[in-house]
Amino acid sequence: MTDFVFSRGDTDLERTQKTERETLTGELITLNLAYSSIFSTYRNFVGPPHIKVMCRLLGYQGIAVVMEELLKVVKSLLQGTIMQYVKTLMEVMPKICRLPRHEYGSPGILEFFHHQLKDIVDEQSLSQEEVCDLLHAAPFQNILPRVHVKEGERLDAKMKRLEQKYTALHLVPLIERLGTPQQIAIAREGDLLTKERLCCGLSMFEVILTRVRGFLDDPIWRGPLPSNGVMHVDECVEFHRLWSAMQQCFGDGLHWAGCMIISLLGQHRRFDILDFSYHLLKVQKHDGKDEVIKSVPLKKMVDRIRRFQVINNEVFSILNKYLKAGDGENMPVEHVRCFQPPIHQSLASS
């Protein structure tokens, strides 16, 4: 009887321990699933945190070396693989593709573009964070804001007192006295980089855009001279027309590349005026129709175009800010061509 009681007690204990283990295992599995669900959105993500770490590891000179090598890769792609793709796709593009009249309606225009572009579809400034960084770094570099001077006070005296107040925060002299040679080199390098950014608005992005613009020298990007002497309207010979036909085939990541090339070629305004998708968006906004054309729901297509238009406008805005800032005083004089007004046929003979 005693043995039976002990045996039963052992069985209950084992059963309890087993239940606790199963409960703990279930909770861990649930917790792992929850963590996996939360962090799945960050999978394959590369962004500012990674770039900041790489910049710290590389240092000022290291970044310059890396960017130079990346520019060589960009040049090789733009003048090699990508240019060959552009040439091939340009051959598939229709030679002439006019923007249909509004009277055709958005369903008719979508069907027209689907027919015209079927082959191509089947072929397939200082940021706010930087400003905050510079403001935080200023006292540590003996860069002090201009103080308010009341009547009867001297500006130089107040500035001198302010400089004395922040002398202890000036890191470079402090590290030069107390730091190791490696710390001194890092401090001087960081001080140089920050002062250059503060004084001359140093922007790596601006320099890279200027360098990349020099890689787009092949005629395939701009097309031949227009027959009317002004601009290509219906002809599909410029890059912005090719991108207009292709942009709905990709996600928003590739739009940075397409919009950058268009901006560097000076085709931004023509793209806004002559884009196929934007034309469809304008007409559908007017007639409000919703039909299914060639298995493509018109309403969903227009919503997608509207989202891409917002993305394009944001990208063009950022690019134009840096490109215009880079021109500065050396901006070339804009050449304005004057054209004679058209003459009516009845007056041409006389």
Secondary structure, 3 states (H helix, E strand, C coil): CHHHHHHHHHHHHHHHHHHHHHHHHHHHHHHHHHHHHHHHHHCCCCCHHHHHHHHHHHHHHHHHHHHHHHHHHHHHHHCCHHHHHHHHHHHHCCCECCCCCHHHHHHHHHHHHHHHCHHHHHHCCCCHHHHHHHHHHHHHHCCCCCCCCCCCCCHHHHHHHHHHHCHHHCHHHHHHHHCCHHHHHHHHHHHHHHHHHHHHCCCHHHHHHHHHHCCCCCHHHCCCCCCCCCCCCCECCCHHHHHHHHHHHCCCCCHHHHHHHHHHCCCHHHHHHHCHHHHHHHHHHHHCCCCEECCEEHHHHHHHHHHHHHHHHHHHHHHHHHHHHHHHHHCCCCCCCCCCCCCCHHHHCC
